[in-house]
Amino acid sequence: MKIYLVGGAVRDELLDYPFIERDWVVVGATVNEMLELGYQQVGKDFPVFLHPETKDEHALARTERNTAPGYKGFEVHASPDVTLEEDLIRRDLTINAIAKDKAGNLVDPYNGQTDLKEKLLRHVSSAFSEDPVRILRVARFAARYAHLGFSVADETLNLMQKMVSDGEADALVAERVWQEFHKALGERNPEVFIQVLRDCGALKIILPEIDALFGVPQPKEHHPEIDTGIHTLMVLQQAALLSTEASTRFAALCHDLGKALTPQENWPSHHGHEIKGVKPVKQLCKRLRIPNNFNELACITAEFHLHVHRAFEIKKSTLLKTIEKLDGMRKPERYEQFLLACTADIRGRTGYETHPYPQANHYRDALKIIKSVDIQSLKDAGLQGKDMADAIHTARQSALNKQLITPENI
């Protein structure tokens, strides 16, 4: 029996990149031998075990053969006669097919170290095309390592394009798409995930609502980048700089979906795109079974982002109604995420990347004033039901009118 550290831990150690999980492959062992050593079996489709002390995952060396379209069926063979090289060749990228033994020696039969140095994401073998999830994984790795200069190898991008044209991406199921999409949103450059999917043609299949934004023009005086798709990628990039929350980044990505619904004869104007954008957000979230908190934040960002942009133009009564619709009093954390997404929208334009955005602070100040209103005194007065709600609204409006100061020279 020989045990090797494999995959992401080896890759990131070589890159001097932070990592937490360690995965191991065991060569020359049987299931019974693992159980006798105290390992706990957890794998259903193939033998995977948890180490009795560290709880790290240990998988028996195995080979795989695709037996159905997409990834619906794989024939797995795990036995003591499977070699380390046979196990590594089934992996997706060369940089993920490097192993390290207990003495620290590297086993790299597919030149993963060379691709690490050349900063290339390259598939190990033609078996890559048997699993369409690998399209998503490559896009995610591109998002993760873009800041280090990594890119997708030409031959791998060509293979991904062929997989899409052959209908392989059509076999992707919601849970797997969202799993990779969610991880990508947490990476340093999530916009690269979207760009790679578009480059290989998968975006129109996986995220058609996003793909539809490319080629849709906007007024040049407000959007020097013109193209709505490019603007969307820039907004996502800015959101990643402002927040580590995946839900905030998702809201930023989806804020302008309504612009894809504007009739071409009305271009580049997009009147009413905010409310129109709510439906495609809900459609996307339903299809990919995206959690409700992502859905809700994305919907309010789509519908109300212009309300924040126009903070100094609207009446204070409209401001209060907007904050009430946003449920800012009860959900201040979501309210802050919403304001960060709006900030990303302003800065996600050519030449506006560091632009100040006092409108967001105006909304923050308004919420502070609203929350400072003494509700208890109204309760003590015996008000109930609609009378109580009306009294609270009136008190909040009065406080805003007296305390909220609109900056001069705006």
Secondary structure, DSSP 8 states (H G I E B T S, - for coil): -EEEEETHHHHHHHHT------EEEEES--HHHHHHTT-EE--SSS-EEE-TTT--EEEE-EEEEE-SSTTS-EEEEE-TT--HHHHHHTSSBGGG--EE-TTS-EE-TT-HHHHHHHTEE-BSSGGGGG-THHHHHHHHHHHHHGGGT-EE-HHHHHHHHHHHHTTGGGG--HHHHHHHHHHHHTSS-HHHHHHHHHHTT-HHHH-HHHHTTTT-B--TTT-TT-BHHHHHHHHHHHHHHH---HHHHHHHHHTTGGGGGS-GGGTT--TTHHHHTHHHHHHHHHHHT--HHHHHHHHHHHHHHHHHHTTTTS-HHHHHHHHHHTTTTT-HHHHHHHHHHHHHHHHSSTT-TT---HHHHHHHHHHHHHHTS-HHHHHHTT--HHHHHHHHHHHHHHHHHHH----TT-
